Amino acid sequence: MCFNAGKVDRIVRVVAGLGLIAYGIVTANMIVAGIGAIPLLTGLVGFCPFYPMLKINTGCKK
């Protein structure tokens, strides 16, 4: 299966997502923690729903 998020892209998303979630928990701001879940999930899954709309593909090469 071909994902549209590459390895480096996925690592950056997971780190950013975990950072936002940790910051949201420490500051008791659940909105920031919820927003951090988005890059975390897209990084873990390897698919970004906005990439096809923007015609971006950092994953597999065709």
C-alpha positions in Angstrom: 0.0 0.0 0.0 1.3 3.5 -0.9 1.0 6.2 1.7 1.2 9.9 0.9 3.4 10.8 3.9 7.1 9.9 3.8 9.3 8.6 6.7 10.7 12.0 7.7 7.3 13.7 7.4 5.7 11.0 9.6 8.5 11.3 12.3 8.0 15.1 12.4 4.2 14.8 12.7 4.5 12.2 15.5 7.0 14.4 17.5 5.0 17.5 16.9 1.7 15.8 17.9 3.2 14.4 21.1 4.7 17.8 21.9 1.3 19.5 21.5 -0.4 16.8 23.5 2.2 17.1 26.3 1.9 20.9 26.3 -1.8 20.8 26.4 -1.8 18.4 29.4 0.8 20.4 31.3 -1.1 23.6 30.8 -4.5 22.0 31.2 -5.5 23.2 27.7 -7.4 20.3 26.2 -8.0 22.1 23.0 -4.3 22.2 22.3 -4.0 18.5 23.3 -6.9 17.7 20.9 -5.2 19.6 18.1 -2.0 17.6 18.8 -3.9 14.4 18.2 -4.3 15.3 14.5 -0.7 15.3 13.5 0.0 12.3 15.8 -2.7 10.2 14.1 -1.7 11.3 10.5 1.9 10.5 11.4 1.0 7.1 12.7 -1.3 6.2 9.8 0.9 7.7 7.1 -1.9 9.4 5.3 -2.7 13.1 5.3 -6.2 14.0 4.0 -5.0 17.4 2.8 -2.1 16.2 0.7 -4.3 14.9 -2.2 -6.1 18.3 -2.3 -2.8 20.1 -2.5 -1.3 17.5 -4.9 1.5 16.8 -2.4 3.1 13.3 -2.0 6.1 12.9 0.3 5.6 9.1 0.5 5.9 6.6 -2.3 7.2 7.6 -5.7 5.1 6.6 -8.7 
